[in-house]
Amino acid sequence: MSHTYSREKAVTGPPYPASNIDDVKLSTDHRPPLARRLFSFWTPTPRTMRGWALASVVVNAGITVSGAVVRVTESGLGCPTWPNCTPDSLLPVAHPEISPINMAIEFGNRMVTFLVLIVGIACVLSAMRLAPRRTSLVRLAWLQPLGIAAQALWGGLVVSTMLNPFTVSMHFLISIGLIAACWALYARSGEGDAPVRRVAHPATWRLGQALLAAVFALLVVGVVVTGTGPHSGDVLASRYDFDIETVARLHADLAYVVVGLTFALLFALHVTDAPRPARRAALALLVIELAQGVIGYTQYFLGVPAFLVGLHVLGSTLVWIGALRVVTALRVRDPQGEPASPSPTEATAEA
């Protein structure tokens, strides 16, 4: 019997055959891929840690949209008490004065809060069990369950004040803050813990910061417009005592400022030959802003239909996420202990 391998076997066989069974590491995880992803918070890797952080961004953006659905469907008091849906039941039950559809929509929005909390807890567990543990990620991850708890308590205040426009406005802005914390976790989980190093010209960096501030101001004025407009969440809810035309025009003016700053930033990034991720982030933000502008003007001229209001809230959330992406794309953090080399734009500025 010949002891030589055939050419086919030599090609298809393992390139480095193990000398014995002890040299072969067998996998003990026989769970389906989906189950492994869902429970990856217990045995996290840097990649799965970042995946959970991205999931937190998605679910926190989603709950802002579900909150808008509650408002435009007049379901804000579908569950008239908190934390119970009705005075004598945690779950929705038939009520002679409340539409079952409105009750289901409001209760569904409350259930989304638990999904957001589950993802937040998964982020905390991933950060705490990641090896080596990174304190920066643990601190950022803890902001999520703490913020969600504060958001839930504020939701009770919204119900108890009969959808007072100030409490409703703050409800949205708290979500915006949570999204910022989630994005910070996502960005930090993909980089090291060394000091921040800008990858754009200092003037361009400052322009990015101004853009983020302008977007935040746009969102603040946007909730004032919402609190003055027709979609209050319930016929019993009060409204801001502002002239809707005036606040809507102010909102539009700020939108022009944001688009102008975004275009200026995109131009500056191309002129200074900034890294491609930063240029792509700025271009994506500009596209989102233009689409959001089309939605905004369409809903204004059509009399603010409910569907477009919900779509506009989604667009507002995407604009905020896009602005956060732009700012984080303008700087990096190297792995701890690795010497930082200046970026081409920094070298040019220093020269």
Contacts in CASP RR format, 6 or more apart in sequence:
PFRMAT RR
TARGET T0000
AUTHOR 0000-0000-0000
METHOD contacts of the structure
MODEL  1
MSHTYSREKAVTGPPYPASNIDDVKLSTDHRPPLARRLFSFWTPTPRTMR
GWALASVVVNAGITVSGAVVRVTESGLGCPTWPNCTPDSLLPVAHPEISP
INMAIEFGNRMVTFLVLIVGIACVLSAMRLAPRRTSLVRLAWLQPLGIAA
QALWGGLVVSTMLNPFTVSMHFLISIGLIAACWALYARSGEGDAPVRRVA
HPATWRLGQALLAAVFALLVVGVVVTGTGPHSGDVLASRYDFDIETVARL
HADLAYVVVGLTFALLFALHVTDAPRPARRAALALLVIELAQGVIGYTQY
FLGVPAFLVGLHVLGSTLVWIGALRVVTALRVRDPQGEPASPSPTEATAE
A
18 24 0 8 1.000
29 36 0 8 1.000
31 39 0 8 1.000
37 48 0 8 1.000
40 48 0 8 1.000
40 52 0 8 1.000
40 126 0 8 1.000
41 48 0 8 1.000
41 52 0 8 1.000
41 122 0 8 1.000
41 123 0 8 1.000
41 125 0 8 1.000
41 126 0 8 1.000
41 129 0 8 1.000
42 125 0 8 1.000
42 129 0 8 1.000
43 129 0 8 1.000
44 52 0 8 1.000
44 125 0 8 1.000
44 126 0 8 1.000
44 127 0 8 1.000
44 129 0 8 1.000
44 130 0 8 1.000
45 130 0 8 1.000
46 130 0 8 1.000
46 189 0 8 1.000
46 190 0 8 1.000
48 126 0 8 1.000
49 123 0 8 1.000
49 126 0 8 1.000
49 127 0 8 1.000
49 130 0 8 1.000
49 137 0 8 1.000
49 189 0 8 1.000
50 186 0 8 1.000
50 189 0 8 1.000
50 190 0 8 1.000
51 186 0 8 1.000
51 189 0 8 1.000
52 119 0 8 1.000
52 120 0 8 1.000
52 122 0 8 1.000
52 123 0 8 1.000
52 126 0 8 1.000
53 123 0 8 1.000
53 182 0 8 1.000
53 185 0 8 1.000
53 186 0 8 1.000
53 189 0 8 1.000
54 186 0 8 1.000
55 119 0 8 1.000
55 122 0 8 1.000
56 116 0 8 1.000
56 119 0 8 1.000
56 120 0 8 1.000
56 123 0 8 1.000
56 144 0 8 1.000
56 182 0 8 1.000
56 185 0 8 1.000
56 186 0 8 1.000
57 179 0 8 1.000
57 182 0 8 1.000
57 183 0 8 1.000
57 186 0 8 1.000
57 321 0 8 1.000
59 112 0 8 1.000
59 115 0 8 1.000
59 116 0 8 1.000
59 119 0 8 1.000
60 116 0 8 1.000
60 175 0 8 1.000
60 178 0 8 1.000
60 179 0 8 1.000
60 182 0 8 1.000
61 179 0 8 1.000
61 314 0 8 1.000
61 317 0 8 1.000
61 318 0 8 1.000
61 321 0 8 1.000
62 112 0 8 1.000
62 317 0 8 1.000
63 109 0 8 1.000
63 112 0 8 1.000
63 113 0 8 1.000
63 116 0 8 1.000
63 175 0 8 1.000
64 172 0 8 1.000
64 175 0 8 1.000
64 176 0 8 1.000
64 179 0 8 1.000
64 313 0 8 1.000
64 314 0 8 1.000
64 317 0 8 1.000
65 310 0 8 1.000
65 313 0 8 1.000
65 314 0 8 1.000
65 317 0 8 1.000
66 108 0 8 1.000
66 109 0 8 1.000
66 112 0 8 1.000
67 109 0 8 1.000
67 313 0 8 1.000
68 309 0 8 1.000
68 310 0 8 1.000
68 313 0 8 1.000
68 314 0 8 1.000
69 75 0 8 1.000
69 105 0 8 1.000
69 109 0 8 1.000
69 310 0 8 1.000
70 76 0 8 1.000
70 105 0 8 1.000
70 106 0 8 1.000
70 109 0 8 1.000
70 233 0 8 1.000
71 168 0 8 1.000
71 226 0 8 1.000
71 231 0 8 1.000
71 232 0 8 1.000
71 233 0 8 1.000
71 309 0 8 1.000
72 231 0 8 1.000
72 233 0 8 1.000
72 306 0 8 1.000
72 307 0 8 1.000
72 309 0 8 1.000
72 310 0 8 1.000
73 101 0 8 1.000
73 102 0 8 1.000
73 105 0 8 1.000
73 233 0 8 1.000
73 306 0 8 1.000
74 102 0 8 1.000
74 232 0 8 1.000
74 233 0 8 1.000
74 234 0 8 1.000
74 235 0 8 1.000
75 101 0 8 1.000
75 102 0 8 1.000
75 103 0 8 1.000
75 105 0 8 1.000
75 106 0 8 1.000
75 109 0 8 1.000
75 233 0 8 1.000
75 234 0 8 1.000
76 102 0 8 1.000
76 106 0 8 1.000
76 159 0 8 1.000
76 163 0 8 1.000
76 233 0 8 1.000
76 234 0 8 1.000
76 237 0 8 1.000
77 98 0 8 1.000
77 102 0 8 1.000
77 106 0 8 1.000
77 159 0 8 1.000
77 162 0 8 1.000
77 163 0 8 1.000
77 233 0 8 1.000
77 234 0 8 1.000
77 236 0 8 1.000
77 237 0 8 1.000
78 85 0 8 1.000
78 98 0 8 1.000
78 99 0 8 1.000
78 102 0 8 1.000
78 103 0 8 1.000
78 105 0 8 1.000
78 106 0 8 1.000
78 107 0 8 1.000
78 234 0 8 1.000
79 85 0 8 1.000
79 86 0 8 1.000
79 92 0 8 1.000
79 103 0 8 1.000
79 106 0 8 1.000
79 107 0 8 1.000
79 110 0 8 1.000
79 159 0 8 1.000
80 86 0 8 1.000
80 87 0 8 1.000
80 98 0 8 1.000
80 159 0 8 1.000
81 87 0 8 1.000
81 159 0 8 1.000
82 155 0 8 1.000
82 156 0 8 1.000
82 159 0 8 1.000
82 160 0 8 1.000
83 90 0 8 1.000
83 156 0 8 1.000
84 90 0 8 1.000
85 91 0 8 1.000
85 92 0 8 1.000
85 93 0 8 1.000
85 103 0 8 1.000
85 106 0 8 1.000
85 107 0 8 1.000
85 110 0 8 1.000
86 92 0 8 1.000
86 93 0 8 1.000
86 95 0 8 1.000
91 107 0 8 1.000
92 100 0 8 1.000
92 103 0 8 1.000
92 104 0 8 1.000
92 107 0 8 1.000
94 100 0 8 1.000
95 103 0 8 1.000
113 148 0 8 1.000
113 151 0 8 1.000
113 152 0 8 1.000
116 148 0 8 1.000
117 145 0 8 1.000
117 148 0 8 1.000
117 149 0 8 1.000
119 144 0 8 1.000
120 141 0 8 1.000
120 144 0 8 1.000
120 145 0 8 1.000
120 148 0 8 1.000
121 144 0 8 1.000
121 145 0 8 1.000
123 141 0 8 1.000
123 144 0 8 1.000
123 185 0 8 1.000
124 138 0 8 1.000
124 141 0 8 1.000
124 142 0 8 1.000
124 144 0 8 1.000
124 145 0 8 1.000
126 141 0 8 1.000
127 133 0 8 1.000
127 134 0 8 1.000
127 137 0 8 1.000
127 138 0 8 1.000
127 140 0 8 1.000
127 141 0 8 1.000
127 185 0 8 1.000
128 138 0 8 1.000
128 141 0 8 1.000
130 137 0 8 1.000
134 192 0 8 1.000
134 193 0 8 1.000
136 188 0 8 1.000
136 193 0 8 1.000
137 185 0 8 1.000
137 188 0 8 1.000
137 189 0 8 1.000
140 181 0 8 1.000
140 184 0 8 1.000
140 185 0 8 1.000
140 188 0 8 1.000
141 185 0 8 1.000
143 178 0 8 1.000
143 181 0 8 1.000
143 185 0 8 1.000
144 178 0 8 1.000
144 181 0 8 1.000
144 182 0 8 1.000
144 185 0 8 1.000
147 174 0 8 1.000
147 178 0 8 1.000
147 181 0 8 1.000
148 178 0 8 1.000
150 174 0 8 1.000
151 171 0 8 1.000
151 174 0 8 1.000
151 175 0 8 1.000
151 178 0 8 1.000
154 167 0 8 1.000
154 170 0 8 1.000
154 171 0 8 1.000
154 174 0 8 1.000
155 167 0 8 1.000
155 171 0 8 1.000
157 167 0 8 1.000
158 164 0 8 1.000
158 167 0 8 1.000
158 168 0 8 1.000
158 171 0 8 1.000
161 167 0 8 1.000
162 234 0 8 1.000
162 236 0 8 1.000
162 237 0 8 1.000
162 238 0 8 1.000
163 232 0 8 1.000
163 233 0 8 1.000
163 234 0 8 1.000
163 236 0 8 1.000
163 237 0 8 1.000
163 238 0 8 1.000
164 237 0 8 1.000
164 238 0 8 1.000
165 227 0 8 1.000
165 228 0 8 1.000
165 232 0 8 1.000
165 237 0 8 1.000
165 238 0 8 1.000
165 239 0 8 1.000
165 240 0 8 1.000
168 223 0 8 1.000
168 226 0 8 1.000
168 227 0 8 1.000
168 237 0 8 1.000
169 223 0 8 1.000
169 224 0 8 1.000
169 226 0 8 1.000
169 227 0 8 1.000
172 219 0 8 1.000
172 223 0 8 1.000
172 226 0 8 1.000
173 219 0 8 1.000
173 220 0 8 1.000
173 223 0 8 1.000
176 216 0 8 1.000
176 219 0 8 1.000
176 317 0 8 1.000
176 320 0 8 1.000
179 317 0 8 1.000
179 320 0 8 1.000
179 321 0 8 1.000
179 324 0 8 1.000
180 320 0 8 1.000
180 324 0 8 1.000
183 321 0 8 1.000
183 324 0 8 1.000
183 325 0 8 1.000
183 328 0 8 1.000
184 324 0 8 1.000
184 328 0 8 1.000
187 328 0 8 1.000
188 333 0 8 1.000
191 332 0 8 1.000
191 333 0 8 1.000
191 334 0 8 1.000
192 333 0 8 1.000
192 334 0 8 1.000
192 335 0 8 1.000
192 336 0 8 1.000
193 333 0 8 1.000
193 335 0 8 1.000
193 336 0 8 1.000
194 333 0 8 1.000
194 334 0 8 1.000
194 335 0 8 1.000
194 336 0 8 1.000
194 337 0 8 1.000
194 338 0 8 1.000
194 340 0 8 1.000
195 333 0 8 1.000
195 340 0 8 1.000
196 331 0 8 1.000
196 332 0 8 1.000
196 333 0 8 1.000
197 331 0 8 1.000
197 332 0 8 1.000
197 333 0 8 1.000
197 334 0 8 1.000
197 340 0 8 1.000
197 342 0 8 1.000
197 343 0 8 1.000
197 346 0 8 1.000
198 205 0 8 1.000
198 330 0 8 1.000
198 331 0 8 1.000
198 343 0 8 1.000
198 345 0 8 1.000
198 346 0 8 1.000
199 274 0 8 1.000
199 275 0 8 1.000
199 278 0 8 1.000
199 329 0 8 1.000
199 330 0 8 1.000
199 331 0 8 1.000
199 332 0 8 1.000
199 343 0 8 1.000
199 345 0 8 1.000
199 346 0 8 1.000
200 268 0 8 1.000
200 269 0 8 1.000
200 272 0 8 1.000
200 274 0 8 1.000
200 275 0 8 1.000
200 278 0 8 1.000
200 330 0 8 1.000
200 331 0 8 1.000
200 343 0 8 1.000
200 345 0 8 1.000
201 268 0 8 1.000
201 272 0 8 1.000
201 274 0 8 1.000
201 345 0 8 1.000
201 346 0 8 1.000
201 348 0 8 1.000
201 349 0 8 1.000
202 349 0 8 1.000
203 268 0 8 1.000
204 265 0 8 1.000
204 268 0 8 1.000
204 269 0 8 1.000
204 272 0 8 1.000
204 274 0 8 1.000
204 330 0 8 1.000
204 345 0 8 1.000
205 330 0 8 1.000
205 331 0 8 1.000
207 261 0 8 1.000
207 264 0 8 1.000
207 265 0 8 1.000
207 268 0 8 1.000
208 261 0 8 1.000
208 265 0 8 1.000
208 326 0 8 1.000
208 327 0 8 1.000
208 330 0 8 1.000
209 327 0 8 1.000
210 261 0 8 1.000
211 258 0 8 1.000
211 261 0 8 1.000
211 262 0 8 1.000
211 265 0 8 1.000
211 323 0 8 1.000
211 326 0 8 1.000
211 327 0 8 1.000
212 323 0 8 1.000
212 324 0 8 1.000
212 326 0 8 1.000
212 327 0 8 1.000
214 254 0 8 1.000
214 257 0 8 1.000
214 258 0 8 1.000
214 261 0 8 1.000
215 258 0 8 1.000
215 319 0 8 1.000
215 320 0 8 1.000
215 323 0 8 1.000
216 320 0 8 1.000
217 254 0 8 1.000
218 251 0 8 1.000
218 254 0 8 1.000
218 255 0 8 1.000
218 257 0 8 1.000
218 258 0 8 1.000
218 319 0 8 1.000
219 316 0 8 1.000
219 320 0 8 1.000
221 247 0 8 1.000
221 250 0 8 1.000
221 251 0 8 1.000
221 254 0 8 1.000
222 247 0 8 1.000
222 251 0 8 1.000
222 316 0 8 1.000
224 240 0 8 1.000
224 242 0 8 1.000
224 247 0 8 1.000
224 251 0 8 1.000
225 244 0 8 1.000
225 247 0 8 1.000
225 248 0 8 1.000
225 251 0 8 1.000
226 309 0 8 1.000
227 239 0 8 1.000
227 240 0 8 1.000
228 239 0 8 1.000
228 240 0 8 1.000
228 242 0 8 1.000
228 243 0 8 1.000
228 244 0 8 1.000
228 247 0 8 1.000
229 239 0 8 1.000
229 244 0 8 1.000
229 304 0 8 1.000
230 304 0 8 1.000
231 304 0 8 1.000
231 306 0 8 1.000
231 309 0 8 1.000
232 238 0 8 1.000
232 239 0 8 1.000
240 247 0 8 1.000
248 300 0 8 1.000
255 289 0 8 1.000
255 292 0 8 1.000
255 293 0 8 1.000
258 289 0 8 1.000
258 319 0 8 1.000
259 286 0 8 1.000
259 289 0 8 1.000
259 290 0 8 1.000
262 282 0 8 1.000
262 285 0 8 1.000
262 286 0 8 1.000
262 289 0 8 1.000
262 326 0 8 1.000
263 286 0 8 1.000
265 282 0 8 1.000
265 326 0 8 1.000
266 279 0 8 1.000
266 282 0 8 1.000
266 283 0 8 1.000
266 286 0 8 1.000
268 274 0 8 1.000
269 278 0 8 1.000
269 279 0 8 1.000
269 282 0 8 1.000
270 279 0 8 1.000
272 345 0 8 1.000
272 348 0 8 1.000
273 344 0 8 1.000
273 345 0 8 1.000
274 330 0 8 1.000
274 345 0 8 1.000
275 329 0 8 1.000
275 343 0 8 1.000
277 329 0 8 1.000
278 326 0 8 1.000
278 329 0 8 1.000
278 330 0 8 1.000
280 329 0 8 1.000
281 322 0 8 1.000
281 325 0 8 1.000
281 326 0 8 1.000
281 329 0 8 1.000
282 326 0 8 1.000
282 329 0 8 1.000
284 322 0 8 1.000
284 325 0 8 1.000
285 319 0 8 1.000
285 322 0 8 1.000
285 323 0 8 1.000
285 325 0 8 1.000
285 326 0 8 1.000
288 315 0 8 1.000
288 318 0 8 1.000
288 319 0 8 1.000
288 322 0 8 1.000
289 319 0 8 1.000
291 315 0 8 1.000
292 312 0 8 1.000
292 315 0 8 1.000
292 316 0 8 1.000
292 318 0 8 1.000
292 319 0 8 1.000
295 308 0 8 1.000
295 311 0 8 1.000
295 312 0 8 1.000
295 315 0 8 1.000
296 308 0 8 1.000
296 312 0 8 1.000
298 308 0 8 1.000
299 305 0 8 1.000
299 308 0 8 1.000
299 309 0 8 1.000
299 312 0 8 1.000
302 308 0 8 1.000
334 340 0 8 1.000
342 350 0 8 1.000
END
